[in-house]
Amino acid sequence: MRTTALVIRLEIAALKQPEREAEEVREIEVKITASLGDKGVLVSSAKDIEGLSSRGYGVSENKKLALTFYEALFLVSKHILQVDDEKTGEEVSFQDLLKRFQLADEDAWVKYLIYRDLRSRGYVAREGFGLGIDFRVYERGEYGKETARYLIFGIQEGKPVSVEELARTLKHAQSLKKKLVLAVINRRGEVVYYSLSQLSLK
C-alpha cells in the first residue's frame, strides 16, 4: 500500500526586527487629516498626498489619496492621521474605523496585525496579488526603485489552510519570481515569518 507524504520546506524568513521606530513615522510631524465616506478613507491635501504616497501609502484617485483601512488604522495608531466622518465632521476613533474594516473583510484584524508588524520593521507593504496573497513587500529603501521582493500569505493559528491553496499560491509566487512568505499569527497576536520554497505531495 502506497502512503502519501507531504513535503514542505520552510525557513525562517529574513524579515529583520526593527532597530528603531520606522523612519516614515518619525519624519511626519504634523497630523494629517482624512475623511471617511462611502468611498473609504481619503486624503485631500496635495502636500499630505505627496508625503504619504512617497512612503508607500495609498492610491491616487481623482486628485485624492485613497488609503486602505489597514493603512489608515496604522497611521491613526501612530497619531499621524486623524480621520473625520464625511457626514458629521466628527473624528472617527481607531475602534470605529476597525469596525468598518471588519464589516468589509472578516480577516480585517489579522491583516492589520501583519501590516503593522511589517511597517514597524521598516518595510513598505502594498496590496497583494490575489490567490490568498495579502501583501507584496519591498525591501528597505527599494520602494519606487525596485519591484516587491516578497509576497505575504497570512495564516491565523488554529485556522486551517488547505495544501492545495498553499500550492497554488506558491506556484503563482514562483511564476512572478517572488519569495512567498507565510506570516503566522499566534493567539497572542505575535507574527512569525516563514519562507515557503517547496510544497509537494509524494
C-alpha positions in Angstrom: 0.0 0.0 0.0 1.4 3.4 -1.1 1.5 6.1 1.5 1.3 9.8 0.7 3.7 12.2 2.3 3.5 15.9 2.4 6.8 17.7 1.8 7.0 21.2 3.0 10.3 23.2 3.1 10.1 26.1 5.5 12.8 28.5 6.5 12.6 31.5 8.9 12.1 34.4 6.6 14.8 37.1 6.5 12.5 39.8 7.7 14.6 41.7 10.2 13.5 43.1 13.6 13.4 46.9 13.8 16.3 48.6 15.5 14.3 51.8 15.9 10.9 53.2 15.0 10.3 53.2 11.3 11.6 56.3 9.5 8.3 57.3 8.0 6.7 57.6 11.4 9.3 59.9 12.8 9.6 62.1 9.6 5.9 63.1 9.6 5.4 65.6 12.5 2.2 67.3 11.5 -1.1 65.3 11.9 -2.7 64.6 8.6 -6.5 64.9 8.2 -8.5 62.4 6.1 -12.2 61.9 5.6 -14.2 58.7 5.9 -17.1 58.4 3.5 -18.8 55.8 1.3 -15.6 55.5 -0.8 -13.3 54.9 2.1 -10.6 56.9 3.7 -9.5 59.9 1.5 -6.7 62.4 1.9 -7.2 65.7 0.0 -4.2 67.9 0.8 -1.7 67.9 -2.1 1.2 68.2 0.4 0.0 65.3 2.5 -0.7 63.2 -0.6 2.9 63.7 -1.7 4.3 62.9 1.7 2.3 59.7 2.2 2.5 58.3 -1.4 6.3 58.7 -1.4 6.4 56.4 1.6 4.2 53.8 0.0 0.8 54.7 1.4 -2.5 54.9 -0.6 -3.5 55.0 -4.3 -4.2 58.2 -6.2 -7.9 58.7 -7.2 -9.3 61.9 -8.7 -6.6 64.1 -7.1 -7.1 62.5 -3.7 -5.2 59.7 -2.0 -7.3 56.6 -1.1 -6.0 54.7 1.9 -6.8 51.1 2.7 -8.3 50.5 6.1 -5.2 48.9 7.4 -3.1 51.8 6.2 -5.5 54.3 7.9 -5.5 52.2 11.1 -1.7 52.1 11.3 -1.4 55.8 10.8 -4.1 56.6 13.3 -2.4 54.3 15.9 0.8 56.3 15.4 -1.1 59.6 15.8 -0.1 60.6 12.3 -3.6 60.6 10.8 -6.9 62.0 12.0 -9.9 60.6 10.3 -13.1 62.6 10.3 -16.6 61.4 9.3 -17.5 63.0 6.0 -21.1 63.5 7.0 -20.9 64.5 10.7 -17.4 66.1 10.7 -16.6 64.2 13.9 -13.4 62.4 14.5 -13.5 58.6 13.9 -11.8 56.5 16.6 -9.5 53.6 15.9 -12.1 51.2 17.1 -14.9 52.6 14.9 -12.5 52.5 11.9 -11.7 48.9 12.7 -15.4 48.0 12.9 -15.9 49.5 9.4 -13.0 47.4 8.2 -14.4 44.2 9.8 -17.7 44.7 8.0 -15.9 44.7 4.7 -13.4 41.9 5.5 -13.7 39.1 8.1 -9.9 38.9 8.3 -9.5 42.6 9.0 -7.8 42.3 12.3 -5.3 39.7 11.0 -4.4 41.8 8.0 -3.9 44.8 10.3 -1.6 43.0 12.6 0.6 41.8 9.8 0.6 45.2 8.1 1.5 46.9 11.4 4.3 44.4 12.1 5.8 44.8 8.6 5.7 48.6 8.8 7.2 48.6 12.3 10.2 46.6 10.8 10.7 49.4 8.2 9.2 47.6 5.2 6.8 49.1 2.7 3.8 46.7 2.3 1.3 47.1 -0.5 -1.9 45.3 -1.6 -1.4 41.7 -2.6 -2.0 40.0 -6.0 -4.9 37.7 -5.0 -4.7 33.9 -4.6 -4.5 34.4 -0.8 -1.6 36.9 -1.0 -2.3 39.6 1.4 0.7 41.9 0.7 3.6 42.5 -1.5 6.6 43.7 0.4 9.5 45.9 -0.6 12.9 45.7 0.9 14.0 48.7 2.9 14.9 51.6 0.6 13.7 49.8 -2.5 10.1 51.1 -2.8 9.8 53.1 -6.0 13.1 51.8 -7.3 12.7 48.0 -7.4 9.8 45.6 -7.6 8.5 43.9 -4.5 10.7 41.1 -3.2 8.3 39.2 -1.0 4.7 38.1 -1.2 2.9 37.6 2.2 0.4 34.9 2.9 -1.3 35.4 6.3 -2.2 32.4 8.4 -4.0 32.6 11.8 -3.1 30.0 14.4 -5.9 27.5 14.7 -7.5 28.4 11.3 -6.6 25.6 8.8 -5.4 26.3 5.3 -5.6 23.7 2.6 -2.5 22.3 1.0 -4.0 22.9 -2.4 -4.4 26.6 -1.7 -0.8 26.9 -0.5 0.4 25.0 -3.5 -1.4 27.3 -5.9 -0.1 30.4 -4.2 3.5 29.1 -4.1 3.3 28.3 -7.8 1.9 31.8 -8.5 4.7 33.4 -6.5 7.4 31.4 -8.2 5.9 32.4 -11.6 6.4 36.0 -10.6 9.9 35.3 -9.3 9.0 36.4 -5.8 9.6 34.8 -2.4 6.5 33.5 -0.7 6.5 34.3 3.0 3.9 32.8 5.4 3.0 35.3 8.2 1.8 33.1 11.0 -0.1 34.9 13.8 -0.3 33.2 17.1 -3.0 33.6 19.7 -1.2 36.4 21.4 -1.2 38.4 18.1 2.6 37.9 17.5 3.7 37.4 13.9 6.4 34.8 12.9 7.5 34.7 9.3 8.5 31.6 7.3 9.6 31.5 3.7 8.0 28.7 1.7 10.2 27.2 -1.0 8.8 23.7 -1.6 5.4 22.1 -1.2 4.5 18.8 -2.9 2.7 15.5 -2.4 4.7 12.3 -2.8 
